[in-house]
Amino acid sequence: MALIDIKGVDFAYNGRPVLAGVDLAVEQGEFLALVGPNGGGKTTLLKLILGLLAPQGGTVRVFGQPPARVRRRMGYLPQHAPVDPGFPVSALEVVLMGSLGSGSGLGLWRRGQRAAAQKALERMEAGDLAGRSFGLLSGGQRQRVLIARALVAGPELLLLDEPTAAVDPRGGVDLMNILAGLQPKVTVVLVTHDLGFVSPAVSRVACINQSLSIHPTQVINGSLISELYGAPVRLVRHDHDLEGKGGCRD
């Protein structure tokens, strides 16, 4: 049985179709990228998987169950995380916000929760950020902290909406490599508009613009993406062997 099993899903906002007849199966341990134009349905599909929206046609099952029943087995990074950079809070305290249990508030978390938060930061190669002010971190550092927050409760499925949006090319490559290292214990589904980060770390690419088609990573090219977006698109590849310098090529 697939970890995520979506069959014939339709969804519309105020009568405007966003998804039509979408089928998708994601297996345990996969790293799947969702790509497509703005308004094509990427974020809507994530919210259906989370059970935050209900399909108007078809079915969505996660771990064999309706999504709302298994939400605690999922971690989620929304496109716009509700953490005010101006709020005086440390990186560790931001991660603690994702803890499940009886923590009473900032500074009153149990020792085990703090240990789990520190471990989540270390999984994101950000353990040294624990005591630093969240508001003073770079965009890439903040994203690592926010993903650690999504990981702190030990999810089996991690859903990420545009995690590289505020990250420079080198930081984005590093982030993708870290996420790939979570496998096979954590299945990752990632929404991105930056096709340069559709890398060998990703096992398959789901191209979505109302309907959905699945492709192996190696066949993603300019012609396929131009067809998806309905206009010419310049595909840029961010290499993994940059020797720490950062860069890209066509």
C-alpha positions in Angstrom: 0.0 0.0 0.0 1.3 3.5 -0.9 2.0 5.9 1.9 0.1 8.6 0.0 -2.7 7.3 -2.2 -4.7 9.9 -4.2 -7.3 8.8 -6.7 -9.4 11.0 -9.1 -9.2 14.1 -6.9 -11.1 17.2 -8.0 -11.0 20.6 -6.2 -12.3 24.0 -7.0 -12.3 27.4 -5.2 -15.6 29.2 -5.7 -16.3 27.2 -8.8 -12.9 27.7 -10.3 -11.2 24.3 -10.9 -7.8 24.0 -9.4 -7.3 20.2 -9.5 -9.0 17.8 -12.0 -8.8 14.0 -11.9 -5.5 14.0 -10.0 -4.0 10.5 -9.3 -0.8 10.2 -7.2 0.9 7.4 -5.2 3.9 8.1 -3.1 5.8 5.2 -1.5 7.6 5.1 1.8 11.0 6.7 1.7 10.5 8.6 -1.5 11.6 12.2 -2.1 9.0 13.7 -4.4 9.1 17.3 -5.9 5.8 19.1 -6.9 6.5 21.7 -9.6 4.1 23.9 -11.6 3.0 27.5 -12.2 1.4 29.7 -9.6 -2.3 28.7 -9.2 -1.6 25.3 -10.7 -2.7 23.5 -7.5 0.6 22.6 -5.7 -0.2 24.1 -2.3 -3.8 22.9 -2.6 -2.6 19.3 -3.1 -0.4 19.6 0.0 -3.4 20.8 2.1 -5.5 17.9 0.8 -2.7 15.5 1.9 -2.7 17.2 5.3 -6.5 17.0 5.6 -6.8 20.8 5.8 -9.0 20.6 2.8 -11.4 17.9 1.7 -11.5 16.8 -2.0 -14.7 17.6 -3.9 -14.3 14.5 -5.9 -12.1 11.4 -5.5 -10.2 10.1 -2.4 -7.1 11.0 -0.4 -5.6 8.4 1.9 -2.4 8.7 3.9 -1.0 5.7 5.8 -4.2 4.0 4.6 -6.4 6.5 6.5 -8.3 9.8 5.9 -5.6 12.5 6.4 -7.1 14.2 9.4 -6.8 10.9 11.4 -3.0 10.6 10.9 -2.0 14.3 11.0 0.3 13.7 13.9 2.4 11.4 11.8 3.1 14.3 9.4 5.3 17.4 9.6 4.5 20.5 7.6 6.3 23.7 6.6 3.9 26.2 5.1 5.0 28.7 2.5 4.6 31.5 5.0 5.5 30.2 8.4 3.7 32.1 11.2 6.9 33.1 13.1 7.5 36.9 13.4 11.3 37.5 13.0 10.9 40.5 15.3 9.7 38.3 18.2 12.4 37.8 20.8 12.8 34.0 20.6 15.7 31.7 20.1 16.1 29.1 17.4 15.6 26.3 19.9 12.4 27.9 21.2 11.0 28.1 17.6 11.7 24.4 17.2 10.0 23.7 20.5 6.8 25.3 19.1 6.4 22.1 17.0 6.5 19.8 20.1 3.5 17.7 20.9 2.7 17.3 24.6 2.2 19.3 27.6 4.8 22.1 27.3 3.3 25.1 29.0 5.0 27.8 27.1 8.4 29.3 26.2 10.9 28.5 29.0 8.7 25.8 30.6 9.3 22.9 28.3 10.3 19.5 29.7 13.9 18.4 29.4 13.0 15.6 27.0 11.3 18.2 24.7 14.4 20.4 24.7 16.6 17.3 23.9 14.3 16.4 21.0 14.4 20.0 19.7 18.2 20.1 19.8 18.3 16.7 18.0 16.0 18.1 15.3 18.3 21.1 14.8 21.3 18.8 14.5 19.5 16.7 11.8 19.2 19.9 9.9 22.9 20.6 10.5 21.9 23.7 12.6 22.7 22.6 16.1 25.0 25.5 16.7 22.0 27.9 16.1 20.1 26.8 19.2 20.8 29.8 21.4 20.8 32.4 18.7 18.0 34.9 18.1 15.7 33.7 15.3 15.3 37.2 14.0 19.0 37.6 13.5 19.4 34.4 11.3 19.8 34.4 7.6 17.0 33.3 5.3 18.7 29.9 4.9 19.3 29.4 8.6 15.6 30.3 9.4 14.4 27.7 6.9 16.6 25.0 8.6 15.1 26.0 12.0 11.6 25.9 10.7 12.1 22.5 9.1 13.5 21.3 12.4 10.3 22.5 14.0 8.4 20.3 11.5 10.7 17.4 12.4 10.7 17.7 16.2 7.7 15.4 16.8 9.3 12.6 14.7 7.0 12.6 11.6 7.1 9.8 9.1 6.0 12.2 6.3 7.4 15.7 5.8 5.5 18.2 3.6 7.4 21.3 2.6 5.9 24.3 0.7 8.6 26.3 -1.1 11.4 25.6 1.5 14.1 27.2 -0.8 12.2 30.4 -1.6 14.3 32.6 0.8 17.6 30.7 0.3 20.6 31.5 -2.0 21.6 28.8 -4.6 24.4 27.3 -2.5 22.2 27.2 0.6 19.4 25.6 -1.4 21.7 22.8 -2.7 22.8 22.2 0.9 19.3 22.1 2.1 18.2 19.6 -0.5 21.1 17.3 0.4 20.2 17.5 4.1 16.6 16.6 3.2 17.7 13.7 1.1 19.7 12.4 4.1 16.4 12.0 6.1 15.5 9.1 3.9 14.4 6.3 4.1 12.9 6.9 7.6 11.1 10.1 6.5 9.2 10.5 3.2 9.6 14.0 1.8 7.1 15.8 -0.5 8.4 19.2 -1.5 6.7 22.0 -3.5 9.1 24.3 -5.4 8.9 26.9 -8.1 12.7 26.9 -8.5 13.4 24.2 -11.0 17.1 24.5 -10.4 16.6 22.6 -7.2 14.9 19.6 -8.9 18.1 17.7 -8.3 19.3 14.1 -8.2 18.3 14.0 -4.5 14.7 13.9 -5.8 13.4 10.5 -6.8 10.5 11.7 -9.0 8.9 15.0 -10.1 5.2 15.6 -10.2 4.3 18.3 -12.7 1.0 19.9 -11.8 -1.2 22.4 -13.6 -4.8 21.3 -12.6 -3.9 17.8 -13.9 -0.8 15.9 -12.8 1.9 13.9 -14.5 4.8 12.1 -13.0 8.4 12.0 -14.4 11.7 10.6 -13.3 14.1 13.4 -12.4 16.4 12.8 -15.4 13.7 13.6 -18.0 13.0 17.1 -16.6 14.1 19.5 -19.4 13.3 22.9 -20.8 10.8 21.5 -23.4 8.8 19.6 -20.8 8.7 22.5 -18.4 7.7 25.0 -21.1 4.8 22.7 -22.0 3.8 22.6 -18.3 4.0 26.4 -17.8 2.5 27.2 -21.2 5.4 29.6 -22.0 9.1 29.3 -22.7 11.0 28.7 -19.4 14.8 28.8 -19.0 15.8 25.9 -16.8 18.9 26.5 -14.7 20.7 23.7 -12.9 22.5 24.3 -9.6 25.3 21.8 -9.4 26.2 19.8 -6.4 30.0 19.8 -6.9 30.5 23.5 -6.4 33.4 23.1 -4.0 31.6 25.5 -1.7 31.7 28.4 -4.2 28.0 28.5 -5.3 27.0 28.7 -8.9 24.8 27.4 -11.7 24.7 26.4 -15.3 22.2 25.9 -18.0 
